[in-house]
Amino acid sequence: MIAIIDYKMGNLRSVAKAFELVGAEVEVTAAKTKLRKAKALVLPGVGAFAAGMKNLRALKLIPEITDAVAEGKPFLGICLGMQLLLTESEEHGRHKGLNFIPGKVVRFRSNLKIPHMGWNTIEKIQNKNSVGAALAPARILNGVKDGSYFYFVHSYYVKPKGSNVILAKTEYGQKFACVIGKDNVYGIQFHPEKSSDLGMKILRNFCKMCGEINS
């Protein structure tokens, strides 16, 4: 079972339904026993960074999430969930995040309309290890070509400290990381559940990586 973490930050059901459509068994839950038993955890969400962290703390979910990541369970953050993976955010002040991927969340500072909303393309970044092999997290983008369109809604974006965690970028007045990955932790800024077949392909890739589905 894949656990969709229920921390009261919107769109959880639509993400769960998308995972079900690709053949995964999922449950939206905040129950610690179920989070511990799950094969993988997914942290979706829309809304403000500070509110997201406040809810995780109030529900006492941060230790469970931290333990799951330390154990090597696949962990996927989507939209706000991706931003919460980083060290801190400047949204409405300065707020600490989960710090699984060092870096910060900053606001767009361009003359373009904010939020960045609608369909946009991605550019895959081929990071490799010391012997030239593609890093394992890149598998989440298997079958996705450069120039593929995905659906975005956000006013802030992530700036990881290390470029080696950036798996794909998007341009909106500037280039920014839209897919990141480090070890068993992955983040996606766009909404795969709203991104038609290619969004489903990414969710299917994640399910394959955690052994929830085979094809």
C-alpha positions in Angstrom: 0.0 0.0 0.0 1.1 3.6 -0.8 0.1 6.0 2.0 -1.1 9.5 1.0 -0.3 11.6 4.0 -3.4 13.3 5.3 -2.3 16.6 6.7 -5.3 18.7 5.7 -3.7 20.6 2.9 -6.0 20.0 -0.1 -6.1 17.8 -3.3 -5.2 14.6 -1.4 -8.2 12.7 -2.8 -7.5 13.7 -6.4 -3.9 12.5 -6.0 -5.1 9.2 -4.4 -7.5 8.7 -7.3 -4.7 9.2 -9.8 -2.6 6.6 -8.1 -5.6 4.2 -8.2 -6.0 4.8 -11.9 -2.4 3.5 -12.5 -3.2 0.4 -10.5 -1.8 1.2 -7.1 -3.4 0.4 -3.8 -3.5 3.6 -1.8 -4.9 5.1 1.3 -5.2 8.7 2.5 -4.3 8.5 6.2 -2.6 10.2 9.1 -2.6 6.9 11.2 1.0 6.3 12.3 0.6 2.5 12.2 -0.5 2.6 8.5 2.3 5.0 7.6 4.8 2.6 9.2 3.4 -0.4 7.2 3.2 1.4 3.8 5.6 0.6 1.0 5.9 4.3 0.2 4.7 7.7 1.3 3.3 10.6 -0.8 3.0 14.1 0.5 0.8 16.2 -1.9 -0.8 19.5 -1.0 -1.7 23.0 -2.0 -1.5 26.1 0.1 1.1 27.9 2.2 4.4 26.5 3.3 4.0 27.6 7.0 0.5 26.1 7.2 1.8 22.8 5.8 4.6 22.5 8.4 2.2 23.6 11.2 -0.2 20.8 10.3 2.5 18.2 10.1 3.8 19.2 13.5 0.3 19.4 15.1 -0.5 15.9 13.8 2.9 14.7 15.1 3.7 13.3 11.6 7.3 14.6 11.2 9.0 11.8 13.2 7.1 9.2 11.2 8.1 10.9 7.9 11.7 11.2 9.0 11.9 7.6 10.1 10.4 6.4 6.8 12.9 8.4 4.8 15.8 7.1 7.0 14.6 3.5 6.4 14.9 4.1 2.6 11.1 4.1 1.8 10.3 5.8 -1.4 8.9 9.3 -0.6 7.3 11.6 -3.1 6.4 15.3 -2.5 4.0 16.9 -5.0 3.6 20.7 -5.4 3.6 22.1 -1.8 4.8 18.6 -0.7 7.9 19.1 -2.9 8.6 22.5 -1.3 8.3 21.1 2.2 11.2 18.7 1.4 13.7 21.6 1.5 15.4 23.3 4.4 13.4 26.5 4.5 11.0 28.8 2.7 10.7 32.6 2.5 6.9 32.4 2.0 5.3 35.0 4.4 8.4 35.1 6.5 11.1 32.5 7.1 9.9 29.0 7.9 11.8 25.7 8.4 11.0 22.7 6.3 11.8 19.0 6.5 15.4 19.5 5.2 15.6 16.2 3.3 17.0 18.1 0.4 19.2 21.2 1.3 17.9 24.4 -0.2 15.2 27.0 0.0 11.9 28.0 -1.4 11.7 31.5 -3.0 9.1 33.6 -4.8 9.2 34.3 -8.5 10.6 37.8 -9.1 9.8 38.3 -12.7 7.3 40.6 -14.5 5.3 37.6 -15.6 1.9 36.8 -14.0 2.1 35.2 -10.6 1.1 32.5 -9.8 2.7 30.5 -12.6 -0.5 28.7 -13.7 -1.2 26.4 -16.7 0.7 24.1 -19.0 4.4 24.4 -19.4 7.2 22.2 -20.7 10.0 20.5 -18.8 13.7 19.9 -19.7 15.3 16.8 -18.3 18.7 17.1 -16.6 20.9 14.1 -17.1 22.9 14.0 -13.8 25.3 11.2 -13.5 27.4 9.6 -10.7 31.2 9.3 -10.6 31.3 6.4 -13.0 29.0 8.1 -15.5 25.8 6.1 -14.8 22.5 8.0 -14.6 21.4 8.5 -11.0 18.6 6.2 -9.8 16.1 9.0 -9.0 16.0 9.9 -12.7 13.9 6.7 -13.3 10.8 8.7 -12.1 11.0 10.4 -15.6 11.3 7.2 -17.6 9.4 7.6 -20.9 9.0 11.4 -20.5 10.6 13.4 -23.3 12.1 16.9 -23.2 9.5 19.4 -24.2 6.7 17.4 -22.6 3.9 19.5 -21.1 2.7 19.4 -17.5 0.2 21.5 -15.4 1.6 24.0 -12.9 0.0 26.2 -10.2 2.5 27.9 -7.9 4.0 31.3 -6.8 7.1 29.9 -5.2 9.8 27.5 -6.5 12.6 25.5 -5.0 16.3 26.4 -5.2 18.3 23.3 -4.1 21.8 23.8 -2.9 23.2 21.1 -5.1 22.5 20.9 -8.8 23.0 17.1 -8.8 19.5 16.7 -7.2 17.8 18.5 -10.1 16.2 16.0 -12.5 14.2 18.5 -14.7 13.8 22.2 -15.1 11.0 24.5 -16.5 11.3 28.1 -17.7 9.0 30.8 -16.5 10.8 34.1 -16.7 13.8 32.1 -15.5 14.7 28.4 -15.3 13.8 26.6 -12.1 13.8 23.1 -10.8 10.5 21.3 -11.3 11.6 17.7 -10.5 14.2 16.8 -7.9 15.5 13.6 -6.4 18.0 12.5 -3.8 18.3 8.8 -2.8 14.8 7.7 -2.0 13.3 11.2 -1.9 11.6 12.7 -4.9 9.8 16.1 -5.5 7.5 17.3 -8.3 6.4 20.9 -8.6 3.7 20.4 -11.2 0.5 18.4 -10.7 0.8 14.9 -12.3 -2.8 14.2 -11.3 -3.8 17.1 -13.6 -1.3 16.4 -16.4 -3.1 13.8 -18.5 -1.2 10.7 -19.7 2.3 11.9 -19.0 1.4 12.7 -15.4 0.0 9.2 -15.0 3.3 7.9 -16.5 5.3 9.6 -13.7 3.0 8.2 -11.0 3.3 4.8 -12.6 7.1 5.1 -12.6 7.0 5.9 -8.9 4.8 2.9 -8.2 7.2 0.6 -10.1 10.2 2.0 -8.2 8.5 1.1 -4.9 7.3 -2.3 -6.1 3.6 -1.4 -5.9 2.9 -2.3 -9.6 4.9 -4.3 -12.2 3.9 -2.7 -15.5 
